[in-house]
Amino acid sequence: MNPFDLFNSLTPDPHATPAELNRWRNKIAMVLFLLVLGMTGAPWIAEWRYAKADELGRVHEEIRQEIQGIKGSIDNLSKSYEQKDKAREEREKAEAVREIRRQIYSTQKDACAAEGMTRELLLQQVQELRSDYMALTGTEYPDIACPP
């Protein structure tokens, strides 16, 4: 086959019938269409696919970073609530200790002023309050003796 036969097929046969001439025109149009599509479309499609993959990778990385940020925010919020709860519990415990100390003092004072069975009941109540104090603080409340 002569390499120039390819170039010869680019020109129509001078003795062609109208149907053969239309077939030649359609073949040339299809070759030109595929050539243009290959020259413009294929690089664009390839670039689009790679750009799309790159964009998806970037979006996935942004989503991962956003999730990490949200997780960090939730952890910080959780720690903040734990600290607030701990501080509230400590305040409540300190208030309870103050209230028990006040009750021990006033009950002990009343017991020292009372006589007989009332004194015994008040001293028993002081002992119960002292055991509550010890359960709450882990230390024993100092024993206060009544003045003679």
Secondary structure, DSSP 8 states (H G I E B T S, - for coil): --THHHHHTTS--TT--HHHHHHHHHHHHHHHHHHHIIIIIHHHHHHHHHHHHHHHHHHHHHHHHHHHHHHHHHHHHHHHHHHHHHHHHHHHHHHHHHHHHHHHHHHHHHHHH--THHHHHHHHHHHHHHHHHHHHHSS---------
